[in-house]
Amino acid sequence: MKIEVIERVVRVAAIVVFLALVWVCLGGETLIVAPTPIASFLVHLVIFFFLGVVSHLGWVEAAPRVAVLTITLAVVLEVGQLGLPGRTFSMLDLAGNLIGVALAWVFFRVLLNFKRTIRL
């Protein structure tokens, strides 16, 4: 399989995860788990982790910009809930978002270093 095809598949996966993230941030998580603060935190952490990982893998050459964009998205989606009826801003959810992005960055860097080690 050509690398271009793999990159396209990963980019599509990033878009799908992004759409799932938007759904979760708009209240869809209550259909998945009980709406407790810890469950919400974990859902946000996992979704942002996967978004970060597939985004980094889909756009390897732009990894630092992808990280900044993902962090910005994490903050905007949570702060944006201040203006949505029926939604509330949560520092715990914001922390889950940011920790998920950070874990994705660490995972990406470890994977990249492992890949370089294998090639040597």
GURO-658494 format. One record per residue: chain; x, y, z of N, C-alpha, C in turn. Coordinates in steps of 0.2 Angstrom, whole numbers, always signed. Layout:
<recs>
> A  X  Y  Z  X  Y  Z  X  Y  Z
...
</recs>
This chain:
<recs>
> A  +4  -6  +0  +0  +0  +0  +4  +6  +0
> A  +3  +11  -4  +7  +17  -5  +6  +21  +1
> A  +11  +25  +3  +11  +29  +9  +6  +35  +8
> A  +4  +37  +2  -1  +42  +0  -8  +40  +2
> A  -9  +34  +1  -15  +31  +2  -16  +30  +10
> A  -11  +28  +13  -11  +28  +21  -12  +35  +24
> A  -9  +40  +21  -10  +46  +24  -17  +49  +23
> A  -20  +47  +17  -27  +49  +16  -32  +46  +20
> A  -31  +39  +22  -35  +36  +26  -34  +39  +33
> A  -28  +40  +35  -27  +43  +42  -30  +50  +42
> A  -30  +54  +37  -33  +61  +37  -41  +60  +38
> A  -44  +55  +34  -51  +54  +35  -52  +52  +42
> A  -48  +48  +45  -49  +46  +52  -49  +52  +56
> A  -45  +57  +55  -44  +63  +59  -51  +67  +58
> A  -53  +67  +53  -60  +71  +52  -65  +68  +55
> A  -66  +61  +55  -71  +57  +58  -70  +58  +66
> A  -64  +58  +69  -63  +59  +76  -65  +66  +78
> A  -63  +71  +73  -65  +78  +75  -73  +79  +75
> A  -76  +75  +70  -84  +76  +71  -86  +72  +77
> A  -83  +67  +79  -86  +64  +85  -84  +68  +91
> A  -79  +72  +91  -77  +77  +96  -82  +82  +97
> A  -84  +85  +91  -89  +90  +91  -95  +87  +94
> A  -97  +81  +92  -103  +78  +95  -103  +78  +102
> A  -97  +75  +105  -96  +75  +112  -97  +81  +115
> A  -93  +86  +113  -94  +93  +116  -100  +96  +116
> A  -105  +94  +111  -111  +97  +111  -116  +93  +115
> A  -114  +88  +119  -118  +84  +123  -119  +77  +122
> A  -116  +74  +116  -117  +68  +114  -114  +63  +119
> A  -110  +65  +124  -106  +60  +128  -111  +57  +133
> A  -117  +61  +134  -122  +58  +139  -125  +52  +137
> A  -125  +51  +130  -128  +45  +127  -123  +39  +128
> A  -117  +40  +129  -112  +35  +130  -110  +33  +137
> A  -110  +38  +141  -108  +37  +148  -113  +41  +153
> A  -113  +39  +159  -117  +43  +164  -113  +50  +165
> A  -117  +55  +165  -115  +62  +165  -112  +63  +172
> A  -106  +60  +174  -103  +62  +180  -96  +66  +178
> A  -94  +70  +182  -88  +74  +180  -82  +70  +178
> A  -81  +64  +182  -75  +60  +180  -76  +57  +173
> A  -82  +54  +172  -83  +51  +166  -83  +56  +160
> A  -85  +62  +161  -85  +67  +156  -77  +69  +154
> A  -73  +69  +160  -66  +70  +159  -63  +65  +155
> A  -64  +59  +156  -61  +53  +153  -63  +53  +146
> A  -70  +54  +144  -72  +55  +137  -68  +60  +133
> A  -67  +66  +136  -64  +71  +133  -56  +70  +132
> A  -53  +67  +137  -46  +65  +137  -45  +60  +131
> A  -50  +54  +131  -49  +49  +125  -50  +52  +118
> A  -55  +56  +118  -57  +59  +111  -51  +63  +109
> A  -49  +68  +113  -43  +72  +111  -37  +68  +110
> A  -36  +63  +114  -30  +59  +112  -30  +56  +105
> A  -36  +53  +104  -36  +50  +97  -36  +55  +92
> A  -39  +61  +93  -39  +67  +88  -32  +69  +87
> A  -28  +70  +92  -21  +72  +92  -17  +66  +88
> A  -18  +60  +90  -14  +55  +87  -15  +54  +79
> A  -21  +54  +77  -23  +53  +70  -21  +60  +66
> A  -21  +66  +70  -19  +72  +66  -12  +72  +65
> A  -8  +70  +70  -1  +70  +70  +1  +65  +64
> A  -2  +59  +64  +0  +54  +60  -2  +56  +52
> A  -7  +60  +52  -10  +62  +45  -6  +67  +42
> A  -3  +72  +47  +0  +78  +44  +7  +78  +48
> A  +11  +73  +47  +18  +72  +50  +22  +78  +49
> A  +22  +81  +43  +27  +86  +41  +25  +93  +45
> A  +19  +93  +47  +16  +99  +51  +15  +98  +58
> A  +18  +93  +61  +16  +91  +68  +16  +97  +73
> A  +21  +101  +73  +20  +107  +78  +14  +111  +77
> A  +13  +113  +71  +7  +117  +69  +0  +113  +71
> A  +0  +106  +70  -5  +102  +72  -6  +102  +79
> A  -1  +102  +83  -2  +102  +90  -5  +109  +93
> A  -2  +114  +90  -5  +121  +92  -12  +121  +90
> A  -14  +119  +84  -21  +119  +82  -25  +115  +86
> A  -23  +109  +88  -27  +105  +92  -28  +108  +99
> A  -23  +111  +102  -23  +114  +108  -28  +120  +108
> A  -28  +124  +103  -33  +129  +101  -40  +127  +101
> A  -41  +121  +97  -47  +118  +96  -50  +116  +103
> A  -46  +113  +107  -48  +110  +114  -50  +116  +118
> A  -47  +122  +118  -49  +127  +122  -55  +130  +119
> A  -56  +132  +113  -61  +135  +109  -68  +131  +110
> A  -67  +124  +109  -73  +120  +110  -76  +120  +117
> A  -72  +120  +122  -74  +120  +129  -77  +127  +131
> A  -73  +132  +129  -75  +139  +131  -81  +141  +127
> A  -82  +139  +121  -88  +140  +117  -94  +138  +120
> A  -94  +133  +125  -100  +130  +128  -103  +135  +133
> A  -99  +141  +134  -102  +146  +139  -108  +149  +135
> A  -108  +150  +129  -113  +153  +125  -119  +148  +123
> A  -118  +142  +124  -123  +137  +121  -128  +135  +127
> A  -135  +136  +125  -140  +134  +130  -139  +127  +132
> A  -140  +125  +138  -140  +118  +140  -133  +115  +141
> A  -128  +119  +140  -121  +117  +140  -117  +121  +145
> A  -112  +118  +149  -109  +122  +154  -101  +121  +153
> A  -98  +126  +154  -90  +126  +154  -88  +122  +160
> A  -83  +118  +159  -80  +114  +164  -73  +114  +164
> A  -70  +116  +169  -62  +116  +170  -60  +108  +169
> A  -63  +104  +172  -61  +97  +172  -61  +94  +164
> A  -67  +96  +161  -67  +94  +154  -61  +97  +150
> A  -60  +104  +151  -54  +107  +148  -48  +104  +150
> A  -47  +102  +156  -41  +98  +158  -40  +91  +154
> A  -46  +88  +153  -46  +82  +149  -44  +83  +142
> A  -46  +88  +139  -45  +90  +132  -37  +91  +132
> A  -34  +95  +136  -27  +97  +136  -23  +91  +137
> A  -25  +87  +142  -21  +81  +144  -21  +76  +138
> A  -27  +75  +135  -27  +71  +129  -22  +73  +124
> A  -22  +80  +122  -18  +82  +117  -10  +81  +119
> A  -9  +83  +125  -2  +82  +128  +0  +74  +127
> A  -4  +70  +129  -3  +63  +128  -2  +60  +121
> A  -6  +63  +117  -5  +62  +109  +2  +64  +107
> A  +4  +70  +109  +10  +73  +107  +16  +68  +109
> A  +16  +66  +116  +21  +62  +118  +21  +55  +115
> A  +15  +52  +113  +14  +46  +110  +17  +47  +103
> A  +16  +52  +99  +18  +54  +93  +26  +54  +93
> A  +29  +58  +98  +36  +59  +98  +39  +52  +99
> A  +37  +48  +104  +39  +41  +105  +39  +37  +99
> A  +33  +37  +96  +33  +33  +90  +38  +35  +84
> A  +39  +42  +84  +43  +44  +79  +51  +42  +80
> A  +52  +43  +87  +59  +40  +89  +60  +33  +88
> A  +55  +29  +89  +55  +22  +88  +56  +20  +81
> A  +53  +24  +77  +53  +23  +69  +60  +24  +67
> A  +63  +30  +70  +70  +32  +68  +75  +26  +70
> A  +74  +24  +76  +78  +19  +79  +78  +12  +75
> A  +72  +10  +72  +71  +4  +68  +75  +5  +62
> A  +75  +11  +59  +78  +12  +52  +86  +12  +53
> A  +89  +14  +59  +96  +14  +60  +99  +7  +60
</recs>
